[in-house]
Each structure stands twice: as C-alpha cells, then as structure tokens.
Amino acid sequence: MRTALGLVDAVALYNAADQLQISIDRQLRGDPGQKLYDYSNADVMLAGEVVRGATGMNAQAYLESRIGAVIGFTGEWWSDSAEQILIYCCLDATPRRFARFGLLFARGGQWNGETAP
C-alpha cells in the first residue's frame, strides 16, 4: 500500500476487461514507499505480478504448487475478461480450507514439521 500510485475508482477497476493493465497504468502521486491511502485493490493486483516475476508462476499456480501442496489447500481465484487473476479478492474455497491459513500463521509457518514456502 506504499506504491504512491494513484487510486483507481473501484467501479472502473471492477468493470475493466483487464484489471491488471488498469492497475499498471496509474500515475505516480508521490514517492514510492510513501503511504497515500490505506488500501487499494489495484496495488494488490500488482502483487500478483511480483509473485510471477519472482517465481515464474502466476499466483494461482504458486498457491497450488507451493503453499497449497504443503497445507492441503485448494481454491480457485476468479479472473477478468483478459484472464488476469483477481488476486485482491474472489478466492473460492471452503471455510475449512481457509482455516488452514490461520493454522499455518498460528504455527509460525510450520506445517507437520515443515516450513511452508
């Protein structure tokens, strides 16, 4: 939440065919690292690209193959018309599966003696 990129109107973001592109196309409104607001879905959309750049996998593939494989989590993110994963929301899974993240956090990242990636 410290990108210093301008906010995207929520309706504009939600109605965009390519929500990643509208998130990327914002103008700087300050210095990177500066907190201009508390939360931005468009900033979280960029986090998915950070995952892709660091791992070569989109967020869905990373979740499934790395974290999900360790803790037994399966779920599915929604995507927009351009097939961009809506990483800021819309991850479908059961409450029991989501609870696994809470257990992972409570256990300091440990799961069955293994550190989750």
OpenMM code with the backbone's topology and positions (N, CA, C; nanometers):
from openmm import Vec3, app, unit

residues = "MET ARG THR ALA LEU GLY LEU VAL ASP ALA VAL ALA LEU TYR ASN ALA ALA ASP GLN LEU GLN ILE SER ILE ASP ARG GLN LEU ARG GLY ASP PRO GLY GLN LYS LEU TYR ASP TYR SER ASN ALA ASP VAL MET LEU ALA GLY GLU VAL VAL ARG GLY ALA THR GLY MET ASN ALA GLN ALA TYR LEU GLU SER ARG ILE GLY ALA VAL ILE GLY PHE THR GLY GLU TRP TRP SER ASP SER ALA GLU GLN ILE LEU ILE TYR CYS CYS LEU ASP ALA THR PRO ARG ARG PHE ALA ARG PHE GLY LEU LEU PHE ALA ARG GLY GLY GLN TRP ASN GLY GLU THR ALA PRO".split()
positions = [
    Vec3(0.0814, -0.1190, 0.0000),
    Vec3(0.0000, 0.0000, 0.0000),
    Vec3(0.0856, 0.1251, 0.0000),
    Vec3(0.2097, 0.1098, -0.0398),
    Vec3(0.3004, 0.2244, -0.0432),
    Vec3(0.3620, 0.2426, -0.1824),
    Vec3(0.2831, 0.2155, -0.2841),
    Vec3(0.3337, 0.2312, -0.4202),
    Vec3(0.3405, 0.3769, -0.4621),
    Vec3(0.2606, 0.4621, -0.3992),
    Vec3(0.2455, 0.6041, -0.4351),
    Vec3(0.1805, 0.6205, -0.5722),
    Vec3(0.1176, 0.5149, -0.6209),
    Vec3(0.0410, 0.5247, -0.7440),
    Vec3(-0.0989, 0.5751, -0.7110),
    Vec3(-0.1591, 0.6463, -0.8049),
    Vec3(-0.2928, 0.6992, -0.7845),
    Vec3(-0.3955, 0.5889, -0.7645),
    Vec3(-0.5009, 0.6231, -0.6953),
    Vec3(-0.6103, 0.5291, -0.6745),
    Vec3(-0.6904, 0.5109, -0.8025),
    Vec3(-0.7433, 0.3926, -0.8191),
    Vec3(-0.8342, 0.3641, -0.9300),
    Vec3(-0.9741, 0.3593, -0.8708),
    Vec3(-1.0663, 0.4275, -0.9335),
    Vec3(-1.2053, 0.4201, -0.8910),
    Vec3(-1.2481, 0.2734, -0.8927),
    Vec3(-1.3117, 0.2304, -0.7845),
    Vec3(-1.3495, 0.0893, -0.7707),
    Vec3(-1.4351, 0.0412, -0.8869),
    Vec3(-1.5319, 0.1204, -0.9282),
    Vec3(-1.6195, 0.0798, -1.0388),
    Vec3(-1.5381, 0.0648, -1.1668),
    Vec3(-1.4460, 0.1573, -1.1908),
    Vec3(-1.3612, 0.1488, -1.3108),
    Vec3(-1.2770, 0.0215, -1.3082),
    Vec3(-1.2218, -0.0118, -1.1917),
    Vec3(-1.1411, -0.1332, -1.1805),
    Vec3(-1.2269, -0.2566, -1.2029),
    Vec3(-1.3375, -0.2665, -1.1331),
    Vec3(-1.4207, -0.3854, -1.1414),
    Vec3(-1.4785, -0.4068, -1.2806),
    Vec3(-1.5015, -0.2984, -1.3552),
    Vec3(-1.5590, -0.3094, -1.4889),
    Vec3(-1.4546, -0.3186, -1.5995),
    Vec3(-1.3277, -0.3084, -1.5654),
    Vec3(-1.2218, -0.3150, -1.6667),
    Vec3(-1.2073, -0.4575, -1.7189),
    Vec3(-1.1911, -0.4692, -1.8485),
    Vec3(-1.1691, -0.6016, -1.9080),
    Vec3(-1.0348, -0.6586, -1.8630),
    Vec3(-0.9344, -0.5708, -1.8436),
    Vec3(-0.8012, -0.6112, -1.7998),
    Vec3(-0.7667, -0.5315, -1.6742),
    Vec3(-0.7965, -0.5900, -1.5592),
    Vec3(-0.7763, -0.5188, -1.4336),
    Vec3(-0.6289, -0.5014, -1.3986),
    Vec3(-0.5439, -0.5882, -1.4491),
    Vec3(-0.4010, -0.5697, -1.4265),
    Vec3(-0.3519, -0.4468, -1.5024),
    Vec3(-0.3937, -0.4326, -1.6270),
    Vec3(-0.3452, -0.3197, -1.7069),
    Vec3(-0.3886, -0.1858, -1.6479),
    Vec3(-0.5131, -0.1755, -1.6032),
    Vec3(-0.5589, -0.0501, -1.5428),
    Vec3(-0.4824, -0.0241, -1.4124),
    Vec3(-0.4405, -0.1293, -1.3447),
    Vec3(-0.3619, -0.1144, -1.2224),
    Vec3(-0.2203, -0.0661, -1.2530),
    Vec3(-0.1642, -0.1130, -1.3624),
    Vec3(-0.0292, -0.0734, -1.4040),
    Vec3(-0.0275, 0.0690, -1.4574),
    Vec3(-0.1307, 0.1090, -1.5279),
    Vec3(-0.1327, 0.2366, -1.6000),
    Vec3(-0.1517, 0.3606, -1.5121),
    Vec3(-0.1498, 0.3468, -1.3822),
    Vec3(-0.1698, 0.4610, -1.2928),
    Vec3(-0.0468, 0.5511, -1.2894),
    Vec3(-0.0704, 0.6772, -1.2558),
    Vec3(0.0367, 0.7755, -1.2446),
    Vec3(0.0877, 0.7803, -1.1002),
    Vec3(0.2185, 0.8071, -1.0856),
    Vec3(0.2735, 0.8289, -0.9524),
    Vec3(0.2153, 0.9566, -0.8947),
    Vec3(0.1792, 0.9518, -0.7680),
    Vec3(0.1240, 1.0692, -0.6981),
    Vec3(0.2152, 1.1128, -0.5840),
    Vec3(0.3260, 1.0443, -0.5673),
    Vec3(0.4209, 1.0743, -0.4607),
    Vec3(0.5456, 0.9917, -0.4835),
    Vec3(0.6202, 0.9690, -0.3786),
    Vec3(0.7427, 0.8892, -0.3868),
    Vec3(0.7129, 0.7451, -0.3471),
    Vec3(0.7608, 0.6464, -0.4247),
    Vec3(0.7414, 0.5074, -0.3848),
    Vec3(0.7867, 0.4880, -0.2402),
    Vec3(0.7060, 0.4179, -0.1645),
    Vec3(0.7299, 0.3988, -0.0226),
    Vec3(0.6442, 0.4900, 0.0626),
    Vec3(0.5901, 0.5938, -0.0001),
    Vec3(0.5043, 0.6891, 0.0705),
    Vec3(0.3628, 0.6337, 0.0793),
    Vec3(0.3045, 0.6422, 0.1971),
    Vec3(0.1673, 0.5943, 0.2171),
    Vec3(0.0705, 0.7074, 0.1849),
    Vec3(-0.0107, 0.6881, 0.0808),
    Vec3(-0.1077, 0.7890, 0.0400),
    Vec3(-0.2497, 0.7533, 0.0819),
    Vec3(-0.2737, 0.6272, 0.1116),
    Vec3(-0.4068, 0.5784, 0.1461),
    Vec3(-0.3896, 0.4462, 0.2186),
    Vec3(-0.4985, 0.3914, 0.2704),
    Vec3(-0.4894, 0.2685, 0.3487),
    Vec3(-0.4957, 0.1411, 0.2663),
    Vec3(-0.5752, 0.1393, 0.1591),
    Vec3(-0.5908, 0.0159, 0.0837),
    Vec3(-0.6249, 0.0469, -0.0610),
    Vec3(-0.5716, -0.0338, -0.1497),
    Vec3(-0.6001, -0.0208, -0.2923),
    Vec3(-0.6018, -0.1591, -0.3555),
    Vec3(-0.7159, -0.1979, -0.4122),
    Vec3(-0.7226, -0.3251, -0.4838),
    Vec3(-0.6239, -0.3271, -0.5995),
    Vec3(-0.6038, -0.2125, -0.6645),
    Vec3(-0.5116, -0.2055, -0.7771),
    Vec3(-0.3683, -0.2349, -0.7326),
    Vec3(-0.3295, -0.1919, -0.6127),
    Vec3(-0.1960, -0.2253, -0.5617),
    Vec3(-0.1828, -0.3755, -0.5406),
    Vec3(-0.2868, -0.4377, -0.4910),
    Vec3(-0.2819, -0.5821, -0.4674),
    Vec3(-0.2751, -0.6575, -0.6000),
    Vec3(-0.3399, -0.6055, -0.7032),
    Vec3(-0.3280, -0.6671, -0.8364),
    Vec3(-0.1809, -0.6727, -0.8783),
    Vec3(-0.1052, -0.5692, -0.8442),
    Vec3(0.0374, -0.5669, -0.8784),
    Vec3(0.1159, -0.6721, -0.8008),
    Vec3(0.0711, -0.7061, -0.6810),
    Vec3(0.1397, -0.8071, -0.6011),
    Vec3(0.1434, -0.9412, -0.6733),
    Vec3(0.0396, -0.9716, -0.7474),
    Vec3(0.0392, -1.0945, -0.8262),
    Vec3(0.1502, -1.0969, -0.9296),
    Vec3(0.1805, -0.9807, -0.9847),
    Vec3(0.2892, -0.9723, -1.0826),
    Vec3(0.4254, -0.9831, -1.0153),
    Vec3(0.4346, -0.9377, -0.8909),
    Vec3(0.5580, -0.9563, -0.8149),
    Vec3(0.5823, -1.1058, -0.7947),
    Vec3(0.4773, -1.1803, -0.7600),
    Vec3(0.4883, -1.3257, -0.7454),
    Vec3(0.5334, -1.3877, -0.8780),
    Vec3(0.4719, -1.3463, -0.9878),
    Vec3(0.5087, -1.4011, -1.1197),
    Vec3(0.6549, -1.3705, -1.1526),
    Vec3(0.6974, -1.2468, -1.1276),
    Vec3(0.8357, -1.2094, -1.1568),
    Vec3(0.9368, -1.2854, -1.0724),
    Vec3(0.9031, -1.3119, -0.9478),
    Vec3(0.9957, -1.3792, -0.8570),
    Vec3(0.9994, -1.5301, -0.8769),
    Vec3(0.8872, -1.5880, -0.9197),
    Vec3(0.8786, -1.7348, -0.9246),
    Vec3(0.8573, -1.7917, -1.0644),
    Vec3(0.8152, -1.7072, -1.1580),
    Vec3(0.7816, -1.7566, -1.2909),
    Vec3(0.6435, -1.8203, -1.2970),
    Vec3(0.5693, -1.8143, -1.1852),
    Vec3(0.4343, -1.8715, -1.1784),
    Vec3(0.3344, -1.7619, -1.1444),
    Vec3(0.2128, -1.7759, -1.1984),
    Vec3(0.1103, -1.6825, -1.1538),
    Vec3(0.0705, -1.7188, -1.0113),
    Vec3(-0.0051, -1.6307, -0.9474),
    Vec3(-0.0402, -1.6503, -0.8066),
    Vec3(-0.1164, -1.7807, -0.7841),
    Vec3(-0.2052, -1.8165, -0.8750),
    Vec3(-0.2816, -1.9417, -0.8622),
    Vec3(-0.1877, -2.0621, -0.8626),
    Vec3(-0.0959, -2.0656, -0.9585),
    Vec3(-0.0018, -2.1782, -0.9675),
    Vec3(0.0896, -2.1834, -0.8456),
    Vec3(0.1348, -2.0662, -0.7983),
    Vec3(0.2202, -2.0632, -0.6800),
    Vec3(0.1448, -2.1150, -0.5576),
    Vec3(0.0236, -2.0661, -0.5411),
    Vec3(-0.0574, -2.1103, -0.4272),
    Vec3(-0.0755, -2.2618, -0.4294),
    Vec3(-0.1097, -2.3158, -0.5454),
    Vec3(-0.1346, -2.4598, -0.5561),
    Vec3(-0.0085, -2.5433, -0.5352),
    Vec3(0.0994, -2.5058, -0.6024),
    Vec3(0.2179, -2.5909, -0.6031),
    Vec3(0.3091, -2.5725, -0.4832),
    Vec3(0.3038, -2.4586, -0.4199),
    Vec3(0.3955, -2.4344, -0.3086),
    Vec3(0.3225, -2.4379, -0.1747),
    Vec3(0.2404, -2.3410, -0.1471),
    Vec3(0.1739, -2.3333, -0.0169),
    Vec3(0.0650, -2.4396, -0.0061),
    Vec3(-0.0207, -2.4462, -0.1060),
    Vec3(-0.1320, -2.5407, -0.1027),
    Vec3(-0.0872, -2.6848, -0.0925),
    Vec3(0.0202, -2.7184, -0.1604),
    Vec3(0.0710, -2.8551, -0.1563),
    Vec3(0.1169, -2.8931, -0.0159),
    Vec3(0.1678, -2.7971, 0.0587),
    Vec3(0.2152, -2.8236, 0.1941),
    Vec3(0.0995, -2.8336, 0.2931),
    Vec3(0.0042, -2.7396, 0.2853),
    Vec3(-0.1018, -2.7346, 0.3874),
    Vec3(-0.2323, -2.8002, 0.3447),
    Vec3(-0.2370, -2.8523, 0.2229),
    Vec3(-0.3593, -2.9187, 0.1768),
    Vec3(-0.4686, -2.8208, 0.1396),
    Vec3(-0.4304, -2.7069, 0.0853),
    Vec3(-0.5285, -2.6055, 0.0445),
    Vec3(-0.5529, -2.6138, -0.1048),
    Vec3(-0.6792, -2.6111, -0.1435),
    Vec3(-0.7162, -2.5940, -0.2829),
    Vec3(-0.8224, -2.4857, -0.2886),
    Vec3(-0.8152, -2.4066, -0.3904),
    Vec3(-0.9112, -2.2994, -0.4115),
    Vec3(-0.8943, -2.2466, -0.5527),
    Vec3(-0.9823, -2.1583, -0.5895),
    Vec3(-0.9748, -2.1047, -0.7256),
    Vec3(-1.0062, -1.9558, -0.7237),
    Vec3(-0.9139, -1.8786, -0.7822),
    Vec3(-0.9353, -1.7354, -0.7957),
    Vec3(-1.0195, -1.7070, -0.9190),
    Vec3(-1.1000, -1.6029, -0.9101),
    Vec3(-1.1715, -1.5544, -1.0274),
    Vec3(-1.0716, -1.4794, -1.1140),
    Vec3(-1.1082, -1.4605, -1.2396),
    Vec3(-1.0242, -1.3811, -1.3297),
    Vec3(-1.1133, -1.2870, -1.4101),
    Vec3(-1.0493, -1.1862, -1.4693),
    Vec3(-1.1244, -1.0907, -1.5507),
    Vec3(-1.1314, -1.1407, -1.6950),
    Vec3(-1.1844, -1.0581, -1.7837),
    Vec3(-1.2004, -1.0977, -1.9245),
    Vec3(-1.0679, -1.1242, -1.9939),
    Vec3(-0.9612, -1.0605, -1.9446),
    Vec3(-0.8281, -1.0803, -2.0030),
    Vec3(-0.7538, -1.1959, -1.9355),
    Vec3(-0.8254, -1.2741, -1.8528),
    Vec3(-0.7695, -1.3890, -1.7820),
    Vec3(-0.6648, -1.3487, -1.6782),
    Vec3(-0.6752, -1.2254, -1.6268),
    Vec3(-0.5889, -1.1818, -1.5169),
    Vec3(-0.6529, -1.2266, -1.3859),
    Vec3(-0.5762, -1.2921, -1.3013),
    Vec3(-0.6276, -1.3383, -1.1727),
    Vec3(-0.6574, -1.2179, -1.0847),
    Vec3(-0.7749, -1.2165, -1.0243),
    Vec3(-0.8141, -1.1079, -0.9346),
    Vec3(-0.7583, -1.1383, -0.7959),
    Vec3(-0.6300, -1.1148, -0.7805),
    Vec3(-0.5596, -1.1540, -0.6595),
    Vec3(-0.6073, -1.0783, -0.5363),
    Vec3(-0.6717, -0.9630, -0.5552),
    Vec3(-0.7199, -0.8835, -0.4422),
    Vec3(-0.8498, -0.9395, -0.3829),
    Vec3(-0.9097, -1.0350, -0.4482),
    Vec3(-1.0372, -1.0878, -0.3977),
    Vec3(-1.0658, -1.2247, -0.4562),
    Vec3(-1.1842, -1.2713, -0.4275),
    Vec3(-1.2523, -1.3731, -0.5059),
    Vec3(-1.1788, -1.5063, -0.5155),
    Vec3(-1.1234, -1.5502, -0.4038),
    Vec3(-1.0624, -1.6822, -0.3969),
    Vec3(-1.1668, -1.7756, -0.3366),
    Vec3(-1.2168, -1.8658, -0.4174),
    Vec3(-1.3211, -1.9580, -0.3730),
    Vec3(-1.2599, -2.0816, -0.3080),
    Vec3(-1.3010, -2.1083, -0.1854),
    Vec3(-1.2603, -2.2274, -0.1124),
    Vec3(-1.3557, -2.2431, 0.0053),
    Vec3(-1.3523, -2.3575, 0.0677),
    Vec3(-1.4380, -2.3793, 0.1834),
    Vec3(-1.3774, -2.3112, 0.3063),
    Vec3(-1.4610, -2.2802, 0.4055),
    Vec3(-1.4073, -2.2230, 0.5298),
    Vec3(-1.3010, -2.3134, 0.5942),
    Vec3(-1.3211, -2.4422, 0.5875),
    Vec3(-1.2236, -2.5362, 0.6449),
    Vec3(-1.0881, -2.5225, 0.5751),
    Vec3(-1.0901, -2.5046, 0.4449),
    Vec3(-0.9637, -2.4875, 0.3713),
    Vec3(-0.8980, -2.3544, 0.4073),
    Vec3(-0.9786, -2.2470, 0.4175),
    Vec3(-0.9237, -2.1176, 0.4580),
    Vec3(-0.8651, -2.1241, 0.5988),
    Vec3(-0.9248, -2.2037, 0.6856),
    Vec3(-0.8760, -2.2154, 0.8232),
    Vec3(-0.7325, -2.2680, 0.8263),
    Vec3(-0.6929, -2.3402, 0.7245),
    Vec3(-0.5558, -2.3909, 0.7182),
    Vec3(-0.4548, -2.2761, 0.7175),
    Vec3(-0.4902, -2.1635, 0.6542),
    Vec3(-0.4011, -2.0477, 0.6565),
    Vec3(-0.3870, -1.9939, 0.7984),
    Vec3(-0.4973, -1.9914, 0.8727),
    Vec3(-0.4915, -1.9474, 1.0119),
    Vec3(-0.4026, -2.0371, 1.0955),
    Vec3(-0.4139, -2.1668, 1.0754),
    Vec3(-0.3279, -2.2609, 1.1473),
    Vec3(-0.1819, -2.2424, 1.1082),
    Vec3(-0.1569, -2.2230, 0.9806),
    Vec3(-0.0197, -2.2010, 0.9337),
    Vec3(0.0389, -2.0770, 0.9998),
    Vec3(-0.0373, -1.9692, 1.0059),
    Vec3(0.0082, -1.8459, 1.0691),
    Vec3(0.0314, -1.8684, 1.2186),
    Vec3(-0.0645, -1.9326, 1.2849),
    Vec3(-0.0537, -1.9570, 1.4297),
    Vec3(0.0671, -2.0438, 1.4626),
    Vec3(0.1065, -2.1267, 1.3694),
    Vec3(0.2207, -2.2172, 1.3908),
    Vec3(0.3519, -2.1575, 1.3409),
    Vec3(0.3513, -2.0273, 1.3119),
    Vec3(0.4745, -1.9603, 1.2687),
    Vec3(0.5288, -2.0109, 1.1366),
    Vec3(0.4389, -2.0535, 1.0465),
    Vec3(0.4810, -2.1009, 0.9151),
    Vec3(0.5166, -2.2486, 0.9104),
    Vec3(0.4988, -2.3179, 1.0207),
    Vec3(0.5319, -2.4608, 1.0271),
    Vec3(0.4079, -2.5450, 1.0009),
    Vec3(0.4243, -2.6520, 0.9232),
    Vec3(0.3151, -2.7445, 0.8957),
    Vec3(0.3724, -2.8854, 0.8950),
    Vec3(0.3318, -2.9662, 0.9903),
    Vec3(0.3809, -3.1034, 1.0020),
    Vec3(0.5332, -3.1089, 1.0008),
    Vec3(0.5962, -3.0187, 1.0747),
    Vec3(0.7411, -3.0165, 1.0850),
    Vec3(0.8125, -2.9546, 0.9668),
    Vec3(0.7393, -2.9018, 0.8736),
    Vec3(0.7970, -2.8439, 0.7527),
    Vec3(0.7627, -2.6946, 0.7488),
    Vec3(0.8560, -2.6141, 0.7012),
    Vec3(0.8291, -2.4727, 0.6851),
    Vec3(0.7645, -2.4510, 0.5488),
    Vec3(0.6467, -2.3906, 0.5492),
    Vec3(0.5764, -2.3625, 0.4232),
    Vec3(0.6514, -2.2525, 0.3485),
    Vec3(0.6584, -2.2630, 0.2158),
    Vec3(0.7292, -2.1604, 0.1367),
    Vec3(0.6601, -2.0260, 0.1428),
] * unit.nanometer
topology = app.Topology()
chain = topology.addChain("A")
for resn in residues:
    res = topology.addResidue(resn, chain)
    for name in ("N", "CA", "C"):
        topology.addAtom(name, app.Element.getBySymbol(name[0]), res)
